[in-house]
Amino acid sequence: MSDGSDDPRLAGRGDETADTMRGRAGESRLKLRLLLRTNRLAVTGALAAAVFVAFVAAGASVDPSFRATVADSSVLDYLFSSMLGALVTGVTLVVTINQLVLSQELGPLGDQHRRMSDTMDVRTYAAELLGETTPADPSTFLRDLLRSARDRAETLRAAVAADRAGDLGREVDVVVDDVADNAASVADRLDAAEFGTFEVVFAALDFDYSWAVFHVERLRDEYDLSDEEDAALDDLRTALVMFAPAREHVKTLYFQWALVDLSRLIVYAAVPALVVSGIGIAFLGAETFPGATLGVGNLLWVVAAGFTVTLVPFLLLVSYILRIATVAKRTLAIGPLVLRDSRR
């Protein structure tokens, strides 16, 4: 092997940024920005605007005209009565979501005690790993774990460099450089992140601990290591492995947080949507809102706006579920398992 960085077993990381990795996974930056980074209310607003424009464009281009269609049929009654029933069902869905999110919070004393005991056990283990009190802030906790992994990676480099060069030294350099650079980049992003926003989870997603754990295990299996080198590898592996459940825990907390926010927003949006549906059933007809604006009948503008308002609760659900499902797909595996072809 002429150079450790040319080893095909080490291909896939090197000096690549997180954006490059995502691009190689077949997902464009624009797609991931819309699915993950963009504010959910902004996504909902964009979807609502698209629905409104599509409704107006369709209504303005049909023949006979929209007003004539309304006069000859009970389309408005059917449209808004259907939305009224869907909204009532949607509120029921909100109750179901809340029950799902809160189910583990509502348990007997014994279950709560076990939850607390498990949490404190993990905090004690993390404190031993970090050499200090485990931070209470989720982003600080993840950041400290990353810095521990970076420090232990450098310790591994020093242990190997003190004993030998050759293939092992080159491969360790590739792994250590990747872990150190990746950990430093993600830790910097976590510095400015606050839990409750998506930035904490989004930053944590970009630390590729699976790749690092796999190569740490491979180095141990393929080389005859000294006691110092073996201990340094074990320390690095411990730090990397600790990051996995910590990230999953923070991700789970964020999912619960987001679903509670979603439930509240749907309830807020459902009230005006129900009112608009009732008004549409009771008062809108072919002779309502005569005249035209910008060449489009005023009745069409009003109906399009009303229909869009009734869809807002559903659009909120779509925008939040798109993000949650995307994150869940990208974190299905825990440990040194790589699901995407580009990473394998």
Kinemage of the C-alpha trace (Angstrom):
@kinemage 1
@onewidth
@group {chain A} dominant
@subgroup {mainchain}
@vectorlist {calphas} color= white
{ca met a 1} P 0.000 0.000 0.000
{ca ser a 2} L 1.697 3.160 -1.182
{ca asp a 3} L -0.326 5.674 0.783
{ca gly a 4} L -2.967 5.217 3.462
{ca ser a 5} L -5.224 7.817 1.884
{ca asp a 6} L -5.384 5.717 -1.307
{ca asp a 7} L -6.689 2.666 0.547
{ca pro a 8} L -10.147 1.922 -0.901
{ca arg a 9} L -11.233 0.775 2.546
{ca leu a 10} L -10.708 4.362 3.699
{ca ala a 11} L -12.439 5.964 0.749
{ca gly a 12} L -15.534 8.001 1.355
{ca arg a 13} L -14.331 10.591 3.846
{ca gly a 14} L -10.926 12.248 3.539
{ca asp a 15} L -11.371 16.016 3.244
{ca glu a 16} L -15.010 15.921 2.142
{ca thr a 17} L -17.438 18.282 3.755
{ca ala a 18} L -20.874 17.293 4.986
{ca asp a 19} L -22.440 19.006 1.977
{ca thr a 20} L -20.340 16.875 -0.374
{ca met a 21} L -21.390 13.707 1.425
{ca arg a 22} L -25.027 14.636 1.103
{ca gly a 23} L -24.550 15.392 -2.573
{ca arg a 24} L -22.951 11.972 -3.145
{ca ala a 25} L -25.934 10.382 -1.444
{ca gly a 26} L -28.072 11.589 -4.345
{ca glu a 27} L -29.770 14.351 -2.387
{ca ser a 28} L -29.390 17.932 -3.596
{ca arg a 29} L -28.612 20.795 -1.251
{ca leu a 30} L -31.896 22.458 -2.207
{ca lys a 31} L -33.876 19.334 -1.382
{ca leu a 32} L -32.200 18.905 1.996
{ca arg a 33} L -32.581 22.608 2.779
{ca leu a 34} L -36.320 22.381 2.152
{ca leu a 35} L -36.717 19.106 4.029
{ca leu a 36} L -34.509 19.916 7.000
{ca arg a 37} L -33.200 23.448 7.473
{ca thr a 38} L -36.059 25.670 6.298
{ca asn a 39} L -38.437 26.883 9.015
{ca arg a 40} L -41.536 24.687 9.069
{ca leu a 41} L -43.891 27.663 9.040
{ca ala a 42} L -42.117 28.979 5.942
{ca val a 43} L -42.544 25.586 4.248
{ca thr a 44} L -46.221 25.594 5.219
{ca gly a 45} L -46.605 29.099 3.801
{ca ala a 46} L -44.939 28.064 0.540
{ca leu a 47} L -47.221 25.035 0.212
{ca ala a 48} L -50.262 27.192 0.948
{ca ala a 49} L -49.187 29.726 -1.684
{ca ala a 50} L -48.745 26.929 -4.227
{ca val a 51} L -52.236 25.597 -3.485
{ca phe a 52} L -53.741 29.078 -3.795
{ca val a 53} L -52.016 29.820 -7.112
{ca ala a 54} L -52.920 26.409 -8.544
{ca phe a 55} L -56.583 26.822 -7.534
{ca val a 56} L -56.829 30.303 -9.062
{ca ala a 57} L -55.022 29.238 -12.239
{ca ala a 58} L -57.297 26.226 -12.691
{ca gly a 59} L -60.434 28.233 -11.962
{ca ala a 60} L -59.454 31.015 -14.376
{ca ser a 61} L -58.666 28.649 -17.247
{ca val a 62} L -61.705 26.343 -17.182
{ca asp a 63} L -64.677 26.687 -19.500
{ca pro a 64} L -67.445 27.298 -18.484
{ca ser a 65} L -66.347 29.894 -15.983
{ca phe a 66} L -66.008 29.187 -12.296
{ca arg a 67} L -69.024 31.362 -11.482
{ca ala a 68} L -71.154 29.476 -14.015
{ca thr a 69} L -70.048 26.154 -12.551
{ca val a 70} L -70.995 27.328 -9.064
{ca ala a 71} L -74.403 28.533 -10.289
{ca asp a 72} L -75.229 25.195 -11.948
{ca ser a 73} L -74.149 22.945 -9.059
{ca ser a 74} L -73.654 22.731 -5.318
{ca val a 75} L -69.873 22.606 -5.685
{ca leu a 76} L -69.233 25.158 -2.930
{ca asp a 77} L -71.396 23.299 -0.426
{ca tyr a 78} L -69.649 20.049 -1.271
{ca leu a 79} L -66.192 21.626 -1.155
{ca phe a 80} L -66.495 23.308 2.217
{ca ser a 81} L -68.603 20.603 3.868
{ca ser a 82} L -65.933 18.041 2.913
{ca met a 83} L -63.246 20.260 4.408
{ca leu a 84} L -65.329 20.699 7.557
{ca gly a 85} L -65.452 16.938 8.088
{ca ala a 86} L -61.727 16.600 7.339
{ca leu a 87} L -60.891 19.293 9.887
{ca val a 88} L -62.832 17.530 12.635
{ca thr a 89} L -60.915 14.355 11.796
{ca gly a 90} L -57.678 16.334 11.874
{ca val a 91} L -58.357 17.587 15.393
{ca thr a 92} L -58.888 13.970 16.438
{ca leu a 93} L -55.501 13.177 14.894
{ca val a 94} L -53.951 15.929 17.015
{ca val a 95} L -55.318 14.281 20.158
{ca thr a 96} L -53.841 10.950 19.013
{ca ile a 97} L -50.428 12.533 18.400
{ca asn a 98} L -50.436 14.096 21.838
{ca gln a 99} L -51.345 10.776 23.426
{ca leu a 100} L -48.465 9.110 21.565
{ca val a 101} L -45.955 11.749 22.630
{ca leu a 102} L -47.109 11.851 26.247
{ca ser a 103} L -47.627 8.104 26.703
{ca gln a 104} L -44.200 7.546 28.263
{ca glu a 105} L -44.654 10.592 30.488
{ca leu a 106} L -47.789 9.092 32.027
{ca gly a 107} L -46.754 5.999 33.932
{ca pro a 108} L -46.692 4.504 37.427
{ca leu a 109} L -44.067 5.513 39.957
{ca gly a 110} L -41.974 2.390 39.340
{ca asp a 111} L -41.641 3.150 35.622
{ca gln a 112} L -40.664 6.742 36.348
{ca his a 113} L -38.071 5.580 38.866
{ca arg a 114} L -36.527 3.206 36.337
{ca arg a 115} L -36.384 6.005 33.760
{ca met a 116} L -34.611 8.234 36.246
{ca ser a 117} L -32.190 5.471 37.277
{ca asp a 118} L -31.281 4.697 33.670
{ca thr a 119} L -30.734 8.383 32.958
{ca met a 120} L -28.471 8.854 35.967
{ca asp a 121} L -26.481 5.717 35.072
{ca val a 122} L -25.765 7.122 31.623
{ca arg a 123} L -24.818 10.514 33.079
{ca thr a 124} L -22.404 8.835 35.478
{ca tyr a 125} L -20.812 6.890 32.613
{ca ala a 126} L -20.559 10.061 30.527
{ca ala a 127} L -18.973 11.953 33.419
{ca glu a 128} L -16.275 9.273 33.677
{ca leu a 129} L -15.705 9.526 29.934
{ca leu a 130} L -15.490 13.327 29.927
{ca gly a 131} L -13.636 13.658 33.210
{ca glu a 132} L -16.091 16.308 34.415
{ca thr a 133} L -19.730 16.776 35.387
{ca thr a 134} L -22.014 15.839 32.510
{ca pro a 135} L -23.523 19.037 31.018
{ca ala a 136} L -27.261 19.544 31.369
{ca asp a 137} L -27.649 21.359 28.044
{ca pro a 138} L -28.102 18.874 25.151
{ca ser a 139} L -25.962 20.792 22.662
{ca thr a 140} L -23.160 21.238 25.213
{ca phe a 141} L -23.333 17.521 26.063
{ca leu a 142} L -22.934 16.515 22.426
{ca arg a 143} L -20.191 19.094 21.910
{ca asp a 144} L -18.186 17.782 24.872
{ca leu a 145} L -18.489 14.219 23.561
{ca leu a 146} L -17.179 15.364 20.194
{ca arg a 147} L -14.241 17.155 21.762
{ca ser a 148} L -13.476 14.038 23.787
{ca ala a 149} L -13.483 11.975 20.579
{ca arg a 150} L -11.170 14.512 18.906
{ca asp a 151} L -8.733 14.508 21.838
{ca arg a 152} L -8.668 10.716 21.986
{ca ala a 153} L -8.083 10.530 18.242
{ca glu a 154} L -5.003 12.737 18.650
{ca thr a 155} L -3.858 10.532 21.538
{ca leu a 156} L -4.113 7.526 19.228
{ca arg a 157} L -1.998 9.290 16.596
{ca ala a 158} L 0.663 10.073 19.188
{ca ala a 159} L 0.689 6.490 20.491
{ca val a 160} L 1.133 5.032 16.993
{ca ala a 161} L 3.693 7.631 15.889
{ca ala a 162} L 5.837 6.856 18.931
{ca asp a 163} L 6.177 3.204 17.942
{ca arg a 164} L 6.062 2.827 14.200
{ca ala a 165} L 5.383 4.218 10.752
{ca gly a 166} L 4.291 2.328 7.653
{ca asp a 167} L 0.787 1.177 6.773
{ca leu a 168} L -0.633 1.454 10.290
{ca gly a 169} L 0.682 4.969 10.728
{ca arg a 170} L -0.777 6.114 7.411
{ca glu a 171} L -4.175 4.548 8.062
{ca val a 172} L -4.324 5.974 11.580
{ca asp a 173} L -3.513 9.418 10.164
{ca val a 174} L -6.473 9.165 7.766
{ca val a 175} L -8.873 8.056 10.507
{ca val a 176} L -7.618 10.587 13.054
{ca asp a 177} L -7.679 13.478 10.579
{ca asp a 178} L -11.231 12.607 9.615
{ca val a 179} L -12.497 12.232 13.190
{ca ala a 180} L -10.727 15.391 14.372
{ca asp a 181} L -11.900 17.558 11.464
{ca asn a 182} L -15.438 16.190 11.504
{ca ala a 183} L -15.750 16.542 15.292
{ca ala a 184} L -14.342 20.085 15.289
{ca ser a 185} L -16.704 21.195 12.521
{ca val a 186} L -19.817 19.764 14.199
{ca ala a 187} L -18.765 21.060 17.638
{ca asp a 188} L -18.415 24.593 16.237
{ca arg a 189} L -21.950 24.403 14.844
{ca leu a 190} L -23.282 23.136 18.169
{ca asp a 191} L -21.729 26.134 19.963
{ca ala a 192} L -24.383 28.441 18.533
{ca ala a 193} L -27.252 25.927 18.579
{ca glu a 194} L -30.056 26.010 21.108
{ca phe a 195} L -32.242 23.011 21.932
{ca gly a 196} L -35.803 23.432 20.740
{ca thr a 197} L -34.532 24.492 17.341
{ca phe a 198} L -33.610 21.946 14.692
{ca glu a 199} L -30.000 23.161 14.528
{ca val a 200} L -28.855 20.853 17.364
{ca val a 201} L -30.107 17.704 15.639
{ca phe a 202} L -29.061 18.903 12.191
{ca ala a 203} L -25.489 19.547 13.330
{ca ala a 204} L -25.279 16.196 15.160
{ca leu a 205} L -26.380 14.353 12.004
{ca asp a 206} L -23.148 15.382 10.271
{ca phe a 207} L -20.816 13.538 12.643
{ca asp a 208} L -20.131 10.238 10.890
{ca tyr a 209} L -19.304 8.096 13.907
{ca ser a 210} L -20.340 4.868 12.103
{ca trp a 211} L -17.469 5.168 9.618
{ca ala a 212} L -14.993 5.892 12.418
{ca val a 213} L -16.148 3.007 14.646
{ca phe a 214} L -15.885 0.579 11.748
{ca his a 215} L -12.296 1.595 10.945
{ca val a 216} L -11.248 1.588 14.595
{ca glu a 217} L -12.461 -2.006 14.848
{ca arg a 218} L -10.784 -2.897 11.544
{ca leu a 219} L -7.428 -1.478 12.666
{ca arg a 220} L -7.578 -3.568 15.824
{ca asp a 221} L -8.372 -6.732 13.857
{ca glu a 222} L -5.787 -6.288 11.087
{ca tyr a 223} L -2.720 -5.114 13.000
{ca asp a 224} L -0.668 -6.468 15.855
{ca leu a 225} L -0.906 -3.550 18.304
{ca ser a 226} L 1.066 -2.715 21.398
{ca asp a 227} L -0.747 -2.347 24.709
{ca glu a 228} L -0.559 1.455 24.466
{ca glu a 229} L -1.936 1.476 20.923
{ca asp a 230} L -4.704 -0.956 21.831
{ca ala a 231} L -5.680 1.174 24.843
{ca ala a 232} L -5.731 4.340 22.710
{ca leu a 233} L -7.931 2.625 20.119
{ca asp a 234} L -10.274 1.416 22.852
{ca asp a 235} L -10.515 4.924 24.341
{ca leu a 236} L -11.394 6.403 20.936
{ca arg a 237} L -13.967 3.703 20.271
{ca thr a 238} L -15.578 4.334 23.666
{ca ala a 239} L -15.957 8.045 22.924
{ca leu a 240} L -17.391 7.356 19.464
{ca val a 241} L -19.806 4.715 20.718
{ca met a 242} L -21.023 7.032 23.496
{ca phe a 243} L -21.948 9.672 20.930
{ca ala a 244} L -24.427 7.339 19.203
{ca pro a 245} L -27.006 6.896 22.014
{ca ala a 246} L -26.501 10.512 23.082
{ca arg a 247} L -27.445 11.720 19.610
{ca glu a 248} L -30.389 9.320 19.443
{ca his a 249} L -31.640 10.576 22.802
{ca val a 250} L -31.403 14.208 21.724
{ca lys a 251} L -33.112 13.300 18.441
{ca thr a 252} L -35.964 11.598 20.318
{ca leu a 253} L -36.410 14.614 22.572
{ca tyr a 254} L -36.529 16.859 19.527
{ca phe a 255} L -39.144 14.633 17.865
{ca gln a 256} L -41.312 14.885 20.982
{ca trp a 257} L -40.779 18.640 21.117
{ca ala a 258} L -41.659 19.023 17.425
{ca leu a 259} L -44.778 16.845 17.659
{ca val a 260} L -46.057 18.866 20.605
{ca asp a 261} L -45.434 22.077 18.629
{ca leu a 262} L -47.194 20.538 15.637
{ca ser a 263} L -50.216 19.575 17.722
{ca arg a 264} L -50.519 23.082 19.122
{ca leu a 265} L -50.152 24.732 15.702
{ca ile a 266} L -52.756 22.437 14.148
{ca val a 267} L -55.231 23.339 16.879
{ca tyr a 268} L -54.512 27.037 16.341
{ca ala a 269} L -55.018 26.686 12.576
{ca ala a 270} L -58.081 24.453 12.868
{ca val a 271} L -60.241 27.106 14.566
{ca pro a 272} L -60.118 29.711 11.740
{ca ala a 273} L -60.296 26.881 9.185
{ca leu a 274} L -63.536 25.630 10.759
{ca val a 275} L -64.951 29.160 10.744
{ca val a 276} L -64.040 29.632 7.078
{ca ser a 277} L -65.605 26.289 6.178
{ca gly a 278} L -68.809 27.235 7.969
{ca ile a 279} L -68.921 30.619 6.231
{ca gly a 280} L -68.338 28.961 2.861
{ca ile a 281} L -71.252 26.574 3.403
{ca ala a 282} L -73.638 29.188 4.754
{ca phe a 283} L -72.971 32.333 2.735
{ca leu a 284} L -71.066 31.715 -0.494
{ca gly a 285} L -72.984 31.377 -3.742
{ca ala a 286} L -72.801 32.231 -7.421
{ca glu a 287} L -73.937 35.824 -6.865
{ca thr a 288} L -71.590 36.495 -3.969
{ca phe a 289} L -68.639 38.817 -4.663
{ca pro a 290} L -69.520 40.039 -8.165
{ca gly a 291} L -66.967 41.628 -10.446
{ca ala a 292} L -63.352 40.766 -11.190
{ca thr a 293} L -59.853 41.747 -10.115
{ca leu a 294} L -56.831 41.381 -12.435
{ca gly a 295} L -59.099 39.622 -14.909
{ca val a 296} L -60.095 36.931 -12.395
{ca gly a 297} L -63.542 36.767 -10.828
{ca asn a 298} L -63.681 37.976 -7.232
{ca leu a 299} L -65.646 34.865 -6.269
{ca leu a 300} L -62.759 32.702 -7.451
{ca trp a 301} L -60.246 34.732 -5.403
{ca val a 302} L -62.382 34.343 -2.279
{ca val a 303} L -63.056 30.627 -2.718
{ca ala a 304} L -59.381 29.939 -3.435
{ca ala a 305} L -58.367 31.830 -0.292
{ca gly a 306} L -60.979 30.051 1.788
{ca phe a 307} L -59.990 26.623 0.478
{ca thr a 308} L -56.329 27.370 1.201
{ca val a 309} L -57.113 28.412 4.774
{ca thr a 310} L -58.979 25.148 5.372
{ca leu a 311} L -55.917 23.224 4.154
{ca val a 312} L -53.421 24.948 6.484
{ca pro a 313} L -53.709 22.324 9.298
{ca phe a 314} L -52.960 19.547 6.801
{ca leu a 315} L -50.082 21.520 5.261
{ca leu a 316} L -48.586 22.010 8.727
{ca leu a 317} L -48.718 18.251 9.225
{ca val a 318} L -47.027 17.685 5.862
{ca ser a 319} L -44.193 20.143 6.561
{ca tyr a 320} L -43.367 18.664 9.982
{ca ile a 321} L -43.668 15.028 8.908
{ca leu a 322} L -41.339 15.631 5.951
{ca arg a 323} L -38.590 16.767 8.327
{ca ile a 324} L -39.186 14.049 10.930
{ca ala a 325} L -39.312 11.296 8.308
{ca thr a 326} L -36.129 12.568 6.630
{ca val a 327} L -34.201 12.617 9.912
{ca ala a 328} L -35.549 9.176 10.872
{ca lys a 329} L -34.459 7.721 7.520
{ca arg a 330} L -30.944 9.146 7.855
{ca thr a 331} L -30.530 7.723 11.366
{ca leu a 332} L -32.160 4.303 11.046
{ca ala a 333} L -28.993 2.402 11.935
{ca ile a 334} L -27.068 2.825 15.168
{ca gly a 335} L -23.488 1.640 15.317
{ca pro a 336} L -21.052 0.816 12.475
{ca leu a 337} L -23.747 0.120 9.883
{ca val a 338} L -23.826 2.170 6.676
{ca leu a 339} L -27.129 2.013 4.799
{ca arg a 340} L -26.490 4.386 1.886
{ca asp a 341} L -24.679 2.986 -1.162
{ca ser a 342} L -22.479 6.062 -1.546
{ca arg a 343} L -21.033 5.611 1.945
{ca arg a 344} L -20.408 1.879 1.476
